[in-house]
Every structure is written in C-alpha cells, then in structure tokens.
Amino acid sequence: MDVDHHTLVGFAKSWGLFYLIAMAAGVLIYALWPSNRKRFDRAKRSIFDKDDRPGD
C-alpha cells in the first residue's frame, strides 16, 4: 500500500472527527462520573483554603 499525502489527508478527514468525538465523550464521562465528585469539589474549594491577600 502506497501511503502518500493524499491518503493521509483522507484518513485524517474521515477518522479524525470520530477520534475527537470519542475523546470529548471520554472527558465528559470522566468529569461527570459520580465517584469523581469529591475530587472536583475538593479542587473547587482548595483555592479558598489559604488566606492569600494581594500585597502580602
């Protein structure tokens, strides 16, 4: 099989979209998975843990 530029462009155009959709779905599932709620809530509150003020 001869792999040239046009073959790679055709492959990227046809399968690249499906690859990106699958990656986005994976990230969405990871972010909304119920067992990750504690981790994300802790990260959300962690910026307020220290009393950091400008100019100190």
KEVODO-551629 format. One record per atom (N, C-alpha, C, CB): x negated, y, z negated; residue in three letters; residue number from 1. Coordinates in steps of 0.05 Angstrom, whole numbers, plus 5000, padded with zeros to 4 digits. Atoms other than C-alpha are relative to their C-alpha. Glycine has a CB too. Layout:
BEGIN
- X;Y;Z;ALA;NUM $
...
# end
This chain:
BEGIN
- 4983;4976;5000;MET;1 $
- 5000;5000;5000;MET;1 $
- 4982;5025;5000;MET;1 $
- 5019;5000;4976;MET;1 $
- 5016;4976;4997;ASP;2 $
- 4971;5066;5022;ASP;2 $
- 5013;5022;4983;ASP;2 $
- 4998;5009;5029;ASP;2 $
- 4989;4979;5017;VAL;3 $
- 4981;5119;4968;VAL;3 $
- 4988;5026;5008;VAL;3 $
- 4993;4994;4969;VAL;3 $
- 5010;4973;4992;ASP;4 $
- 4976;5189;4995;ASP;4 $
- 5016;5021;4985;ASP;4 $
- 5003;5004;5031;ASP;4 $
- 4988;4978;5014;HIS;5 $
- 5000;5256;4972;HIS;5 $
- 5031;4999;5003;HIS;5 $
- 4990;5027;5011;HIS;5 $
- 4971;5000;4995;HIS;6 $
- 5070;5250;5003;HIS;6 $
- 5013;4977;4984;HIS;6 $
- 5006;4997;5030;HIS;6 $
- 4989;5022;5016;THR;7 $
- 5081;5183;4968;THR;7 $
- 5002;5007;4971;THR;7 $
- 4983;4974;5004;THR;7 $
- 5000;4992;5028;LEU;8 $
- 5062;5211;4901;LEU;8 $
- 5021;5022;4994;LEU;8 $
- 4972;5010;4991;LEU;8 $
- 4980;4979;5003;VAL;9 $
- 5106;5272;4911;VAL;9 $
- 5028;4988;5000;VAL;9 $
- 4997;5022;5022;VAL;9 $
- 4974;5014;4999;GLY;10 $
- 5165;5228;4930;GLY;10 $
- 5006;4985;4975;GLY;10 $
- 5001;4982;5024;GLY;10 $
- 4997;5014;5025;PHE;11 $
- 5154;5185;4869;PHE;11 $
- 5006;5019;4977;PHE;11 $
- 4975;4983;4994;PHE;11 $
- 4996;4981;5021;ALA;12 $
- 5149;5245;4823;ALA;12 $
- 5027;5013;5001;ALA;12 $
- 4978;5021;5000;ALA;12 $
- 4974;4988;4997;LYS;13 $
- 5211;5276;4851;LYS;13 $
- 5023;4981;4993;LYS;13 $
- 5004;5011;5028;LYS;13 $
- 4979;5019;5005;SER;14 $
- 5252;5213;4845;SER;14 $
- 5001;4990;4972;SER;14 $
- 4998;4977;5019;SER;14 $
- 5001;5012;5027;TRP;15 $
- 5229;5185;4778;TRP;15 $
- 4992;5019;4979;TRP;15 $
- 4981;4977;5000;TRP;15 $
- 5008;4981;5020;GLY;16 $
- 5202;5246;4743;GLY;16 $
- 5024;5011;4985;GLY;16 $
- 4985;5023;5013;GLY;16 $
- 4976;4990;5013;LEU;17 $
- 5272;5272;4729;LEU;17 $
- 5011;4980;4980;LEU;17 $
- 5021;5007;5021;LEU;17 $
- 4990;5021;5019;PHE;18 $
- 5293;5206;4697;PHE;18 $
- 4981;4998;4976;PHE;18 $
- 5002;4973;5015;PHE;18 $
- 5019;5001;5022;TYR;19 $
- 5229;5206;4656;TYR;19 $
- 5005;5023;4981;TYR;19 $
- 4971;5001;5011;TYR;19 $
- 4996;4977;5018;LEU;20 $
- 5242;5276;4629;LEU;20 $
- 5027;4998;4985;LEU;20 $
- 5000;5026;5017;LEU;20 $
- 4974;5004;5013;ILE;21 $
- 5315;5260;4614;ILE;21 $
- 4997;4979;4978;ILE;21 $
- 5021;4991;5020;ILE;21 $
- 5004;5021;5021;ALA;22 $
- 5293;5197;4576;ALA;22 $
- 4984;5012;4977;ALA;22 $
- 4985;4976;5012;ALA;22 $
- 5016;4988;5022;MET;23 $
- 5241;5237;4536;MET;23 $
- 5018;5019;4984;MET;23 $
- 4976;5015;5012;MET;23 $
- 4983;4981;5014;ALA;24 $
- 5292;5291;4519;ALA;24 $
- 5021;4985;4983;ALA;24 $
- 5015;5019;5020;ALA;24 $
- 4982;5016;5015;ALA;25 $
- 5342;5238;4497;ALA;25 $
- 4986;4988;4975;ALA;25 $
- 5013;4978;5018;ALA;25 $
- 5015;5011;5022;GLY;26 $
- 5289;5206;4454;GLY;26 $
- 4994;5020;4978;GLY;26 $
- 4973;4988;5009;GLY;26 $
- 5004;4979;5019;VAL;27 $
- 5272;5271;4420;VAL;27 $
- 5026;5008;4986;VAL;27 $
- 4988;5025;5013;VAL;27 $
- 4974;4993;5012;LEU;28 $
- 5345;5287;4408;LEU;28 $
- 5009;4978;4981;LEU;28 $
- 5021;5003;5022;LEU;28 $
- 4992;5022;5018;ILE;29 $
- 5358;5218;4378;ILE;29 $
- 4982;5001;4975;ILE;29 $
- 4996;4973;5014;ILE;29 $
- 5018;4998;5023;TYR;30 $
- 5296;5226;4333;TYR;30 $
- 5009;5023;4981;TYR;30 $
- 4971;5003;5009;TYR;30 $
- 4993;4977;5016;ALA;31 $
- 5318;5295;4310;ALA;31 $
- 5027;4996;4985;ALA;31 $
- 5001;5025;5017;ALA;31 $
- 4974;5003;5012;LEU;32 $
- 5389;5274;4295;LEU;32 $
- 5004;4973;4985;LEU;32 $
- 5021;5001;5021;LEU;32 $
- 4998;5025;5015;TRP;33 $
- 5374;5206;4263;TRP;33 $
- 5005;5005;4971;TRP;33 $
- 4974;4983;5004;TRP;33 $
- 4992;4994;5028;PRO;34 $
- 5406;5204;4194;PRO;34 $
- 4977;4997;4980;PRO;34 $
- 5023;4983;4992;PRO;34 $
- 5022;5004;5020;SER;35 $
- 5344;5178;4157;SER;35 $
- 4979;5022;5002;SER;35 $
- 4987;4973;5005;SER;35 $
- 5020;4978;4998;ASN;36 $
- 5303;5238;4181;ASN;36 $
- 5011;5026;4988;ASN;36 $
- 4993;5005;5029;ASN;36 $
- 4988;4975;5011;ARG;37 $
- 5350;5289;4148;ARG;37 $
- 4984;5011;4976;ARG;37 $
- 5028;4994;4991;ARG;37 $
- 5016;4990;5023;LYS;38 $
- 5309;5292;4083;LYS;38 $
- 4974;5012;5009;LYS;38 $
- 4995;4976;4981;LYS;38 $
- 5025;4990;4990;ARG;39 $
- 5245;5303;4121;ARG;39 $
- 5003;5028;5012;ARG;39 $
- 4988;4981;5021;ARG;39 $
- 4996;4974;4987;PHE;40 $
- 5273;5360;4162;PHE;40 $
- 5011;5021;4980;PHE;40 $
- 5020;4997;5023;PHE;40 $
- 4991;4981;5021;ASP;41 $
- 5308;5392;4102;ASP;41 $
- 4977;5009;4983;ASP;41 $
- 5022;4987;4982;ASP;41 $
- 5024;4992;5016;ARG;42 $
- 5243;5390;4063;ARG;42 $
- 4982;5019;5016;ARG;42 $
- 4984;4974;4992;ARG;42 $
- 5016;4982;4983;ALA;43 $
- 5206;5422;4122;ALA;43 $
- 5014;5028;5002;ALA;43 $
- 4996;4988;5028;ALA;43 $
- 4985;4975;4998;LYS;44 $
- 5261;5475;4127;LYS;44 $
- 4996;5017;4975;LYS;44 $
- 5030;4995;5004;LYS;44 $
- 5003;4985;5025;ARG;45 $
- 5253;5494;4053;ARG;45 $
- 4971;5005;4993;ARG;45 $
- 5013;4985;4978;ARG;45 $
- 5028;4999;5008;SER;46 $
- 5177;5487;4050;SER;46 $
- 4989;5028;5004;SER;46 $
- 4984;4980;5015;SER;46 $
- 5011;4973;4996;ILE;47 $
- 5165;5557;4077;ILE;47 $
- 5007;5019;4977;ILE;47 $
- 5009;5012;5026;ILE;47 $
- 4992;4984;5022;PHE;48 $
- 5200;5585;4016;PHE;48 $
- 4989;4991;4973;PHE;48 $
- 5030;5001;4998;PHE;48 $
- 5011;5011;5025;ASP;49 $
- 5162;5544;3964;ASP;49 $
- 4981;5019;4986;ASP;49 $
- 4986;4973;5006;ASP;49 $
- 5020;4982;5012;LYS;50 $
- 5106;5594;3953;LYS;50 $
- 5010;5028;5001;LYS;50 $
- 4973;4996;5014;LYS;50 $
- 4992;4972;5001;ASP;51 $
- 5117;5665;3933;ASP;51 $
- 4979;5016;5015;ASP;51 $
- 5003;5010;4970;ASP;51 $
- 5020;4987;4983;ASP;52 $
- 5079;5696;3991;ASP;52 $
- 5012;5027;5008;ASP;52 $
- 4994;4983;5025;ASP;52 $
- 4991;4973;4993;ARG;53 $
- 5085;5771;4000;ARG;53 $
- 4980;5013;5017;ARG;53 $
- 5005;5016;4974;ARG;53 $
- 5019;4985;4983;PRO;54 $
- 5055;5816;4052;PRO;54 $
- 4983;5019;4983;PRO;54 $
- 5015;5016;5021;PRO;54 $
- 5018;4982;5014;GLY;55 $
- 4995;5855;4028;GLY;55 $
- 4986;4988;4976;GLY;55 $
- 5014;5024;4992;GLY;55 $
- 5013;5012;5023;ASP;56 $
- 4974;5807;3973;ASP;56 $
- 4973;4989;5007;ASP;56 $
- 5017;4978;4988;ASP;56 $
# end
